[in-house]
Amino acid sequence: MFYELCVSVHGEENAIVNAASTGADIYDATLYIFSDYRDKSAYPQGRQPIERYLPCYRCKKLIINSGLEKIVTLINGKAEEFSVEEIRKLKRKNEEEWGKLLKFFKLFSRQQNGMQ
């Protein structure tokens, strides 16, 4: 549910790390993201495929800090271009949920330590 806890390497992350490991200059470069539509049967019960692909919070941090200039992603079968500033402002639903989870953990931690 929360990509911060995901142990896999995402495509954006992999592209940025591989560029760095080979010495490729990605400053002011464009990152292309493709996510193929999957049939609804491939998703757990109650989940739906997303129509608009956006990087997860962890990948968004890497994109912002890597010096990339643009991100091009496939949305509803069409390419859409975003500046890094636009990516910074866009929020996925799980980012809002992540903030709620952090508040819960802080409250839980205080209760466990006898603090109010």
LINQUI-V407781 format. One record per residue. RES is the residue in one letter. SS is DSSP state (H for helix, E for strand, - for the rest). Layout:
res;ss
RES;SS
RES;SS
This chain:
res;ss
M;-
F;-
Y;H
E;H
L;H
C;-
V;-
S;-
V;-
H;-
G;H
E;H
E;H
N;H
A;H
I;H
V;H
N;H
A;H
A;H
S;H
T;H
G;-
A;-
D;-
I;-
Y;-
D;-
A;-
T;E
L;E
Y;E
I;E
F;-
S;-
D;-
Y;-
R;-
D;-
K;H
S;H
A;H
Y;-
P;-
Q;-
G;-
R;-
Q;-
P;-
I;-
E;-
R;E
Y;-
L;-
P;-
C;-
Y;H
R;H
C;H
K;H
K;H
L;H
I;H
I;H
N;H
S;H
G;-
L;-
E;-
K;E
I;E
V;E
T;E
L;E
I;E
N;-
G;-
K;E
A;E
E;E
E;E
F;E
S;E
V;H
E;H
E;H
I;H
R;H
K;H
L;-
K;-
R;-
K;H
N;H
E;H
E;H
E;H
W;H
G;H
K;H
L;H
L;H
K;H
F;H
F;H
K;H
L;H
F;H
S;H
R;H
Q;H
Q;H
N;-
G;-
M;-
Q;-
